[in-house]
Amino acid sequence: MSRLFNAACKPNTIVMRSIFLGLAILLFTSATFAQGEFSGGFKAGLNFNNIDGPAETADEVFESNIGFHIGASFVYSFTDLIGVKAELMYSQKGTQYTYDGPSYFTFYTTNTGTPIFATGNRNSDISVSNSYIDIPVLLYYKVGRLEFEAGVNAGFLIGSSGSGGITFSGATQAGTPVPRFTTGVDYGYINGERGVNAIQGSSTITLNTLQSFLPESIDAYYESADNDKNKYKSLDFGWNAGVAFFLNEGLFVGVRGNFGLSDITNEEQDLSPVSLAPGNRYQTRNDEDRNISIQASVGFRF
């Protein structure tokens, strides 16, 4: 998967510089223009999303999905041409995640919940939807009916889910064949159930002479590293840039890019889909995954 950002400094440093730059813009413009006027409005529209990060193999693919956004805007005009605006938005982001290649699967015995590990081929197809309260702060400049904007954004994760399915076939490490089966995924990434408790429906299968659950549906941390972290972090930071076209004095249509600067996944719970670590531990990935979103909006300014 292509990397849209290749920053030379640490993400936290980039985030802090972005915040300071946004504050500097506000302070400068406030000092430069002593008088202005307030106005407000609302907007809504579609998000075309992806998560930008390194794929572990060619078998792992992140593709775009569609969400929506809706919220209110608060505008302070310094002059007829320039001003600053802040928004309070509900915004859905995420990705369509697929993996089709060599992998593993974990089963749990019905009597004690002991894990049994199998290797084989896994086909995962999961739509990830992360809901944020976004607070963008932008400086804008008008040219005729066009309004250009740029600034920074802070996002607070309030919901995170995944839906789809996993198909697996292979054999246990002791050699018991595992016939091809499919389990649905109904992931709740915020405090989802873990391990055997994440089974949401099942039949049984005999593996290594032991009765084991064959899951029909699973929660987010059915396979989980040994910690209480969630996969997605609660805070996100990024740049915003876009343009709006005013059809009249109030009604406008616009497009905006939201380009993430911070890693949205917790390394401690970002599992490799390819293989297990020695001792049948889940391998985690020290990479950076960032939100990318293009918004198409219609709105009204009072």
NORURVEN-V207935 format. One record per run of one state. SS is the DSSP state (helix for helix, strand for strand, loop for the rest). FROM is the first residue (numbers start at 1). TO is the last residue. If there is no record, write none. Layout:
ss=<SS/SS>
from=<FROM/FROM>
to=<TO/TO>
This chain:
ss=<loop/helix/loop/strand/loop/strand/loop/strand/loop/strand/loop/strand/loop/strand/loop/strand/loop/strand/helix/strand/loop/strand/loop/strand/loop/strand/loop/strand/loop/strand/loop/strand/loop/helix/loop/strand/loop/strand/loop/strand/loop>
from=<1/11/33/37/53/60/64/65/78/82/110/115/144/146/173/177/189/194/195/199/208/210/219/221/222/232/233/235/247/251/261/265/266/267/270/271/278/281/285/290/302>
to=<10/32/36/52/59/63/64/77/81/109/114/143/145/172/176/188/193/194/198/207/209/218/220/221/231/232/234/246/250/260/264/265/266/269/270/277/280/284/289/301/302>
